[in-house]
Amino acid sequence: MTNARKSKAPTKLDQLEAMLSRKAGASIAEMMEEVGWQQHSVRGAMAGALKKRGLNITSEMLKGTRRYRASRPS
């Protein structure tokens, strides 16, 4: 038997966190496409689970599209 570690695939919440942590952030449509969730599920994840992870979620309207970003409090 080997002691090789099995790496876990990132969860959908991990994927959302990564998208929101990008410099450009992400739109609801981009997040929906990435994780395969409906709009209300993406919004709920941002308002609930991702905030519980300690992220500050902000949004900004850019070129007619609302972009969301996440950051950790300093």
MARMARFI-544448 format. One record per atom (N, C-alpha, C, O): z, x, y; atom name; residue number from 1. Coordinates in steps of 0.02 Angstrom, whole numbers. Each point is the difference from the previous one (the first is absolute). Last residue first. Example, Ala and Ser with C-alpha at 12.3 -4.5 7.8 and 13.67 -1.06 7.14 Angstrom:
// MARMARFI-544448
+--------+--------+--------+------+-----+
|     pz |     px |     py | atom |  nr |
+--------+--------+--------+------+-----+
|    354 |    642 |   -112 |    N |   2 |
|      3 |     42 |     59 |   CA |   2 |
|     37 |    -39 |     55 |    C |   2 |
|      8 |     25 |     55 |    O |   2 |
|    -12 |    -10 |   -341 |    N |   1 |
|      0 |    -45 |     59 |   CA |   1 |
|      0 |     45 |     60 |    C |   1 |
|     33 |     52 |     -1 |    O |   1 |
+--------+--------+--------+------+-----+
END
This chain:
// MARMARFI-544448
+--------+--------+--------+------+-----+
|     pz |     px |     py | atom |  nr |
+--------+--------+--------+------+-----+
|    330 |   -452 |   2142 |    N |  74 |
|     23 |     69 |     10 |   CA |  74 |
|     75 |      5 |      0 |    C |  74 |
|     27 |     55 |      8 |    O |  74 |
|   -191 |   -237 |   -145 |    N |  73 |
|     39 |     10 |     61 |   CA |  73 |
|     24 |     73 |      5 |    C |  73 |
|     15 |     32 |    -51 |    O |  73 |
|   -246 |    -95 |    -70 |    N |  72 |
|     72 |      3 |    -17 |   CA |  72 |
|     38 |     10 |     65 |    C |  72 |
|    -23 |     38 |     44 |    O |  72 |
|   -221 |   -168 |    -73 |    N |  71 |
|     32 |     65 |     12 |   CA |  71 |
|     73 |     -5 |    -20 |    C |  71 |
|     29 |    -55 |     -5 |    O |  71 |
|   -291 |    -83 |     -2 |    N |  70 |
|     69 |      6 |    -21 |   CA |  70 |
|     26 |     70 |     17 |    C |  70 |
|    -37 |     49 |     -5 |    O |  70 |
|   -172 |   -240 |     86 |    N |  69 |
|     22 |     68 |    -16 |   CA |  69 |
|     73 |     -1 |    -20 |    C |  69 |
|     38 |    -44 |     21 |    O |  69 |
|   -277 |   -127 |     25 |    N |  68 |
|     72 |      7 |    -13 |   CA |  68 |
|     14 |     73 |    -19 |    C |  68 |
|    -40 |     32 |    -34 |    O |  68 |
|   -159 |   -187 |    176 |    N |  67 |
|     14 |     56 |    -44 |   CA |  67 |
|     76 |      7 |     -6 |    C |  67 |
|     36 |     -5 |     50 |    O |  67 |
|   -234 |   -190 |     29 |    N |  66 |
|     70 |     21 |      2 |   CA |  66 |
|     11 |     54 |    -53 |    C |  66 |
|    -16 |    -10 |    -59 |    O |  66 |
|   -215 |    -50 |    198 |    N |  65 |
|     32 |     -1 |    -66 |   CA |  65 |
|     72 |     24 |      7 |    C |  65 |
|     13 |     51 |     31 |    O |  65 |
|   -177 |    -56 |    152 |    N |  64 |
|      0 |    -67 |    -29 |   CA |  64 |
|     32 |     -6 |    -69 |    C |  64 |
|      0 |    -54 |    -30 |    O |  64 |
|     -4 |    262 |    156 |    N |  63 |
|    -70 |    -24 |     -8 |   CA |  63 |
|     -3 |    -66 |    -37 |    C |  63 |
|    -42 |    -10 |    -44 |    O |  63 |
|    276 |     82 |     38 |    N |  62 |
|    -51 |     50 |     17 |   CA |  62 |
|    -69 |    -28 |    -16 |    C |  62 |
|    -15 |    -17 |    -57 |    O |  62 |
|    297 |    -51 |     78 |    N |  61 |
|    -67 |    -28 |     -2 |   CA |  61 |
|    -50 |     53 |     24 |    C |  61 |
|      4 |     23 |     57 |    O |  61 |
|    244 |      5 |   -184 |    N |  60 |
|    -36 |      9 |     62 |   CA |  60 |
|    -70 |    -29 |     -9 |    C |  60 |
|    -30 |      6 |    -53 |    O |  60 |
|    301 |     20 |    -69 |    N |  59 |
|    -70 |    -20 |     -1 |   CA |  59 |
|    -29 |      8 |     69 |    C |  59 |
|     35 |     -1 |     51 |    O |  59 |
|    185 |     91 |   -228 |    N |  58 |
|    -24 |    -19 |     66 |   CA |  58 |
|    -73 |    -22 |     -7 |    C |  58 |
|    -34 |     17 |    -48 |    O |  58 |
|    272 |     40 |   -110 |    N |  57 |
|    -70 |    -23 |      0 |   CA |  57 |
|    -17 |    -21 |     71 |    C |  57 |
|     35 |    -41 |     30 |    O |  57 |
|    152 |    207 |   -161 |    N |  56 |
|    -11 |    -41 |     60 |   CA |  56 |
|    -74 |    -17 |      1 |    C |  56 |
|    -42 |     44 |      2 |    O |  56 |
|    204 |     21 |   -224 |    N |  55 |
|    -57 |     11 |     44 |   CA |  55 |
|      2 |    -45 |     61 |    C |  55 |
|     21 |    -58 |     -4 |    O |  55 |
|    129 |     76 |   -200 |    N |  54 |
|     19 |     36 |     61 |   CA |  54 |
|    -58 |     14 |     47 |    C |  54 |
|      7 |     42 |     45 |    O |  54 |
|      9 |   -174 |   -255 |    N |  53 |
|     -8 |     71 |    -15 |   CA |  53 |
|     16 |     43 |     62 |    C |  53 |
|     -2 |     61 |     -4 |    O |  53 |
|      0 |   -295 |     20 |    N |  52 |
|     58 |     19 |    -39 |   CA |  52 |
|     -3 |     73 |    -21 |    C |  52 |
|     51 |     32 |    -12 |    O |  52 |
|   -236 |   -128 |    120 |    N |  51 |
|     55 |      9 |     48 |   CA |  51 |
|     64 |     21 |    -36 |    C |  51 |
|     40 |     39 |     27 |    O |  51 |
|   -223 |    -92 |   -159 |    N |  50 |
|    -12 |     63 |     35 |   CA |  50 |
|     53 |     13 |     53 |    C |  50 |
|     18 |     57 |     12 |    O |  50 |
|     -9 |   -262 |   -139 |    N |  49 |
|     11 |     60 |    -42 |   CA |  49 |
|    -11 |     65 |     38 |    C |  49 |
|     39 |     47 |    -10 |    O |  49 |
|    -67 |   -255 |    145 |    N |  48 |
|     57 |      4 |    -46 |   CA |  48 |
|      8 |     68 |    -32 |    C |  48 |
|     39 |     41 |     24 |    O |  48 |
|   -217 |   -101 |    132 |    N |  47 |
|     61 |    -28 |     30 |   CA |  47 |
|     62 |      8 |    -44 |    C |  47 |
|     56 |      0 |     26 |    O |  47 |
|   -272 |     71 |   -104 |    N |  46 |
|     17 |     38 |     61 |   CA |  46 |
|     67 |    -24 |     29 |    C |  46 |
|     41 |     41 |     20 |    O |  46 |
|   -127 |   -159 |   -203 |    N |  45 |
|     20 |     67 |    -21 |   CA |  45 |
|     20 |     43 |     60 |    C |  45 |
|     49 |     37 |     -3 |    O |  45 |
|   -139 |   -251 |     44 |    N |  44 |
|     68 |     -5 |    -29 |   CA |  44 |
|     26 |     68 |    -22 |    C |  44 |
|     59 |     15 |      9 |    O |  44 |
|   -283 |    -32 |     64 |    N |  43 |
|     46 |     -9 |     57 |   CA |  43 |
|     72 |     -3 |    -25 |    C |  43 |
|     45 |     29 |     32 |    O |  43 |
|   -210 |    -21 |   -196 |    N |  42 |
|      1 |     64 |     37 |   CA |  42 |
|     49 |     -5 |     58 |    C |  42 |
|     40 |     45 |     10 |    O |  42 |
|    -79 |   -241 |   -130 |    N |  41 |
|     38 |     47 |    -41 |   CA |  41 |
|      5 |     68 |     34 |    C |  41 |
|     52 |     32 |     -3 |    O |  41 |
|   -183 |   -205 |     98 |    N |  40 |
|     71 |    -16 |      7 |   CA |  40 |
|     43 |     48 |    -40 |    C |  40 |
|     58 |     14 |     18 |    O |  40 |
|   -297 |      5 |    -33 |    N |  39 |
|     26 |     18 |     66 |   CA |  39 |
|     75 |    -12 |      6 |    C |  39 |
|     36 |     42 |     26 |    O |  39 |
|   -129 |      4 |   -270 |    N |  38 |
|    -19 |    -45 |     53 |   CA |  38 |
|     36 |     20 |     64 |    C |  38 |
|     49 |     37 |     -1 |    O |  38 |
|   -108 |    148 |   -192 |    N |  37 |
|     45 |    -54 |     16 |   CA |  37 |
|    -30 |    -45 |     54 |    C |  37 |
|    -47 |     20 |     35 |    O |  37 |
|    -31 |    198 |   -139 |    N |  36 |
|    -21 |    -61 |    -33 |   CA |  36 |
|     47 |    -59 |     12 |    C |  36 |
|      2 |    -47 |    -40 |    O |  36 |
|     -9 |    288 |    124 |    N |  35 |
|     48 |    -19 |    -52 |   CA |  35 |
|    -17 |    -65 |    -36 |    C |  35 |
|     32 |    -18 |    -50 |    O |  35 |
|   -179 |    117 |    220 |    N |  34 |
|     28 |     56 |    -37 |   CA |  34 |
|     44 |    -22 |    -58 |    C |  34 |
|     -5 |     26 |    -56 |    O |  34 |
|    -87 |   -185 |    213 |    N |  33 |
|    -51 |     28 |    -45 |   CA |  33 |
|     29 |     54 |    -45 |    C |  33 |
|    -16 |      4 |    -59 |    O |  33 |
|    154 |    -97 |    226 |    N |  32 |
|    -15 |    -50 |    -51 |   CA |  32 |
|    -50 |     27 |    -51 |    C |  32 |
|      8 |    -10 |    -60 |    O |  32 |
|     42 |    143 |    247 |    N |  31 |
|     55 |     -1 |    -48 |   CA |  31 |
|    -12 |    -50 |    -55 |    C |  31 |
|     15 |     13 |    -58 |    O |  31 |
|   -170 |     -3 |    234 |    N |  30 |
|     -3 |     62 |    -39 |   CA |  30 |
|     55 |      1 |    -53 |    C |  30 |
|    -12 |     20 |    -57 |    O |  30 |
|     12 |   -200 |    210 |    N |  29 |
|    -58 |     -4 |    -46 |   CA |  29 |
|     -5 |     62 |    -43 |    C |  29 |
|    -15 |     -6 |    -60 |    O |  29 |
|    178 |     -1 |    232 |    N |  28 |
|     19 |    -44 |    -56 |   CA |  28 |
|    -57 |     -3 |    -51 |    C |  28 |
|     12 |      3 |    -60 |    O |  28 |
|     -7 |    219 |    198 |    N |  27 |
|     -4 |    -71 |     18 |   CA |  27 |
|     22 |    -41 |    -61 |    C |  27 |
|      3 |     26 |    -56 |    O |  27 |
|     76 |    234 |    127 |    N |  26 |
|    -43 |    -42 |    -41 |   CA |  26 |
|      0 |    -71 |     26 |    C |  26 |
|     48 |    -22 |     31 |    O |  26 |
|      0 |    299 |     60 |    N |  25 |
|     33 |    -60 |    -27 |   CA |  25 |
|    -48 |    -38 |    -45 |    C |  25 |
|    -46 |     29 |    -30 |    O |  25 |
|     15 |    187 |    149 |    N |  24 |
|    -35 |    -60 |     22 |   CA |  24 |
|     33 |    -64 |    -24 |    C |  24 |
|    -18 |    -54 |     22 |    O |  24 |
|    107 |    265 |    -89 |    N |  23 |
|     -3 |      1 |     73 |   CA |  23 |
|    -32 |    -65 |     28 |    C |  23 |
|     24 |    -27 |     50 |    O |  23 |
|    100 |      9 |   -285 |    N |  22 |
|    -57 |     38 |     26 |   CA |  22 |
|      0 |     -5 |     76 |    C |  22 |
|     27 |    -47 |     29 |    O |  22 |
|    126 |    -72 |   -172 |    N |  21 |
|     23 |     64 |     26 |   CA |  21 |
|    -57 |     43 |     27 |    C |  21 |
|     12 |     51 |     31 |    O |  21 |
|    -42 |   -264 |   -141 |    N |  20 |
|     32 |    -11 |     64 |   CA |  20 |
|     23 |     65 |     32 |    C |  20 |
|      9 |      2 |     61 |    O |  20 |
|   -103 |      3 |   -279 |    N |  19 |
|    -50 |    -24 |     48 |   CA |  19 |
|     30 |     -7 |     70 |    C |  19 |
|    -32 |     19 |     49 |    O |  19 |
|    177 |     37 |   -226 |    N |  18 |
|    -45 |     55 |     15 |   CA |  18 |
|    -53 |    -20 |     51 |    C |  18 |
|    -15 |     38 |     46 |    O |  18 |
|    160 |   -204 |   -127 |    N |  17 |
|     37 |     47 |     42 |   CA |  17 |
|    -45 |     59 |     20 |    C |  17 |
|      1 |     21 |     58 |    O |  17 |
|    -87 |   -178 |   -211 |    N |  16 |
|      4 |    -28 |     68 |   CA |  16 |
|     35 |     48 |     47 |    C |  16 |
|    -22 |     10 |     56 |    O |  16 |
|     15 |     51 |   -282 |    N |  15 |
|    -68 |      2 |     29 |   CA |  15 |
|      1 |    -27 |     72 |    C |  15 |
|    -30 |     29 |     44 |    O |  15 |
|    227 |    -45 |   -170 |    N |  14 |
|    -13 |     70 |     17 |   CA |  14 |
|    -68 |      7 |     34 |    C |  14 |
|     -8 |     37 |     48 |    O |  14 |
|     62 |   -245 |   -136 |    N |  13 |
|     39 |     12 |     62 |   CA |  13 |
|     -9 |     72 |     22 |    C |  13 |
|     -4 |     14 |     60 |    O |  13 |
|    -93 |    -74 |   -262 |    N |  12 |
|    -37 |    -30 |     55 |   CA |  12 |
|     37 |      8 |     66 |    C |  12 |
|    -31 |      9 |     52 |    O |  12 |
|     79 |    177 |   -233 |    N |  11 |
|      3 |    -73 |      0 |   CA |  11 |
|    -41 |    -27 |     58 |    C |  11 |
|    -23 |     39 |     43 |    O |  11 |
|    -25 |    198 |   -176 |    N |  10 |
|     33 |    -30 |     59 |   CA |  10 |
|     -1 |    -76 |     -5 |    C |  10 |
|    -49 |    -30 |    -22 |    O |  10 |
|     57 |    177 |   -200 |    N |   9 |
|    -50 |    -19 |     49 |   CA |   9 |
|     36 |    -31 |     59 |    C |   9 |
|     52 |    -32 |     -8 |    O |   9 |
|     66 |    216 |   -150 |    N |   8 |
|    -10 |    -72 |     10 |   CA |   8 |
|    -55 |    -11 |     51 |    C |   8 |
|     -6 |     37 |     48 |    O |   8 |
|     41 |    175 |   -222 |    N |   7 |
|      5 |    -21 |     69 |   CA |   7 |
|    -16 |    -74 |      5 |    C |   7 |
|    -47 |    -25 |    -30 |    O |   7 |
|    151 |    185 |   -167 |    N |   6 |
|    -50 |    -51 |     11 |   CA |   6 |
|      9 |    -23 |     72 |    C |   6 |
|     52 |    -26 |     19 |    O |   6 |
|     13 |    270 |   -143 |    N |   5 |
|     19 |    -60 |     39 |   CA |   5 |
|    -58 |    -47 |      6 |    C |   5 |
|    -58 |     20 |      7 |    O |   5 |
|    119 |    163 |   -208 |    N |   4 |
|    -45 |    -16 |     56 |   CA |   4 |
|     22 |    -63 |     34 |    C |   4 |
|     17 |    -51 |    -32 |    O |   4 |
|     72 |    184 |   -163 |    N |   3 |
|     40 |    -24 |     56 |   CA |   3 |
|    -43 |    -16 |     61 |    C |   3 |
|     24 |      2 |     56 |    O |   3 |
|    -79 |    -12 |   -337 |    N |   2 |
|     -3 |     40 |     62 |   CA |   2 |
|     43 |    -31 |     54 |    C |   2 |
|     16 |    -59 |     -3 |    O |   2 |
|    -15 |     64 |   -282 |    N |   1 |
|      0 |    -42 |     59 |   CA |   1 |
|      0 |     44 |     62 |    C |   1 |
|     37 |     49 |      3 |    O |   1 |
+--------+--------+--------+------+-----+
END
